[in-house]
Amino acid sequence: FPSHDMKPFGKQKVLFNAGDWTVRAFMLLEQFAIISRNEEFTMDDFKEYAKVYGLEEPHHPNAWGALTSAASKGKLIKFTGKMVPSKRHVAKDHMIRVWTRN
């Protein structure tokens, strides 16, 4: 199998292995999307919000991307088509997606 065919399974595995983190992250993302109403946000914005509410870093950094992908596929959030530079120092100049509540 080509590696791109396995990508969805890798994302599922990362979220499954994250266990309670995944449940808590989804709950907080749902709250954040509701609070954000129709305002645009990035996952950097959500990470700041989640940190305030006690969400720790996941066991694997890919869990953030897997969470975003699952939330988008689950129609919780939708991509606006916009990209902006990340606010995080470790991701300096990295372009990230802008989301809105679906």
N, C-alpha and C positions, 0 to 999 in steps of 0.2 A: 504494500500500500504506500502511496506517496504520503509524506509526512503531513501535508496540509489536510488530508482526509482524517487524520487522527486528532486534529486540534480541538474539536468540540469535546472529545473524550478527556483530553488533558485538562480542559477547563472544569469539566464536571468532577474529575478526580481531585483537583486542587480544592474546590469548594467542599467536596465530601470530606476530605482530610482536615479541613479547617474546623469541622464540627460545630461547636457552639458559637464560634466566631461568625460563621456564616449566618446562623439564625439571627444573632444580635445585629450584624451588619445590615441584613435585609430589613429588619424591623426599623433600624435607624434611618436607612435610606428611604423607606416608605414615609416615615415622619418628615424627613427633610424635604422630600418631593412635595408633600402636602403643604408644609410651611412655606416653601418657595413659590407656591401657587404657579403662575405662568412665567415666573422670572427665570432667566437662563442661569445656569451654574456649571461648574466644572467638578470633576471628581476631587480636585484639590480643595474646593470649597467644602464638599461633603466630608473629606478627611478631617478638616479642621473642626467641623461640627461634631463628627463622630468622636473625635478625641476629647472634646469638652464633655461628652456624655459617657466617657470611660471606655470607649472601644480601643483596645490595644492593637498593635500591629499584628497582622495575621502570621501564621507559621511560615508562610511563603509569600514573597511579594507579588507573585502572579495571582494571588487570591483577589487583589483589587480589580484587576482586569477581568477576571472570571465573574466577579460580582457585577461589574458594569455590564458585561455581555449578557448575563442572565437577566438582569433588570430590564435591559432593552428588549430582549426577546420576550420577556414576560409582560411587556407593554406598560411597565411602571414609569420608565423614562424614554425619551426619544432624542436622537441626535438632531441638532438644529442645522447641521451642515457647516457650522462655523468651527474654526480651530483658533486657539490662542496659545501664547507661550505659558508654560507651567510656572506657577509661583514658587514652587519648591526649589530650594537651592541645589539639591542633588540632581534635579532634572532641568537645570538651567538651559534655556533656549529650546527645550523640547516642546513641540507643539502637541496640545491635547484637545480633545473634543469638548464642545460646549453642548450641554444637555438642557432639556426642559421636561417638566412633568408631562406625561402622556395622558 
